[in-house]
């Protein structure tokens, strides 16, 4: 059988884990970069014509360039995804680890 989730098994706040605000900021930016990579990959799939120089090597380098571009855009924090994620998790960390149970019993 399964046992109910109690507050003693809750995930500790990021500050207690040693991450602090800087770790949360980096994690939020990394999450935004993942979203942007997926967005760019979806845009690349919508090809309007044939690529005359297309090859698997070109595709690999294009994916690496897209990943670097997504990382750079996320670091500029222009989309606001990282800011929203950071605000949300700061609110959870401020309310304490007991609120992470989610009411599941």
C-alpha positions as a printed Julia matrix, in Angstrom:
105×3 Matrix{Float64}:
  0.0    0.0     0.0
  1.04   3.57   -0.34
  1.53   5.85    2.59
  0.19   9.41    2.73
  2.49  12.27    1.94
  3.41  14.15    5.07
  5.17  17.44    5.59
  8.28  15.59    6.73
  8.81  14.25    3.19
  8.43  17.64    1.55
 11.16  19.01   -0.66
 13.36  21.53    1.16
 13.4   25.14    0.04
 16.18  26.11   -2.41
 17.93  28.24    0.2
 18.12  25.28    2.56
 19.65  23.17   -0.19
 22.42  25.73   -0.66
 21.12  26.95   -4.02
 20.07  30.38   -2.87
 18.6   33.01   -5.13
 21.41  32.74   -7.65
 20.79  29.02   -8.16
 17.08  29.64   -8.62
 17.81  32.37  -11.16
 20.11  30.06  -13.15
 17.57  27.23  -13.04
 14.81  29.56  -14.24
 17.0   30.78  -17.11
 17.84  27.18  -18.02
 14.13  26.33  -18.08
 13.45  29.31  -20.34
 16.29  28.17  -22.63
 14.69  24.71  -22.91
 11.37  26.29  -23.9
 13.11  28.49  -26.47
 15.01  25.49  -27.92
 11.73  23.65  -28.4
 10.21  26.74  -30.02
 13.15  27.08  -32.41
 13.05  23.35  -33.24
  9.36  23.65  -34.09
 10.09  26.63  -36.31
 12.85  24.69  -38.09
 10.44  21.82  -38.84
  8.23  24.18  -40.83
 10.53  24.22  -43.84
  9.2   26.19  -46.77
 11.67  24.81  -49.28
 14.37  22.24  -49.84
 17.77  22.89  -48.32
 20.3   22.48  -51.13
 23.17  22.05  -48.67
 21.22  19.87  -46.25
 23.02  17.06  -44.48
 23.1   15.5   -41.04
 26.24  17.5   -40.21
 24.5   20.74  -41.14
 21.53  19.75  -39.02
 23.79  19.01  -36.03
 25.57  22.35  -36.28
 22.25  24.15  -36.74
 20.9   22.48  -33.57
 24.02  23.53  -31.64
 23.68  27.1   -32.93
 20.0   27.14  -31.96
 20.86  25.88  -28.47
 23.49  28.61  -28.02
 21.05  31.24  -29.33
 18.34  30.01  -26.94
 20.81  30.21  -24.03
 21.77  33.76  -24.99
 18.15  34.88  -25.33
 17.26  33.31  -21.98
 20.2   35.1   -20.31
 18.81  38.43  -21.57
 15.48  37.61  -19.86
 13.41  39.24  -22.57
 10.59  36.68  -22.76
  9.73  36.76  -19.07
  9.42  33.0   -18.63
 12.4   32.85  -16.27
 11.06  35.78  -14.25
  7.68  34.09  -13.79
  9.26  30.78  -12.79
 11.58  32.52  -10.35
  8.7   34.48   -8.77
  6.6   31.34   -8.44
  9.33  29.32   -6.74
 10.33  32.18   -4.47
  6.73  32.26   -3.27
  6.8   28.53   -2.57
 10.12  28.81   -0.74
  8.85  31.74    1.33
  5.69  29.9     2.4
  7.73  26.98    3.74
  8.19  23.35    2.81
  4.88  22.24    4.36
  2.9   23.85    1.52
  4.59  21.62   -1.05
  2.47  18.62   -0.07
 -0.29  19.9    -2.32
 -3.08  18.57   -0.13
 -2.64  14.98   -1.32
 -3.24  12.49    1.44
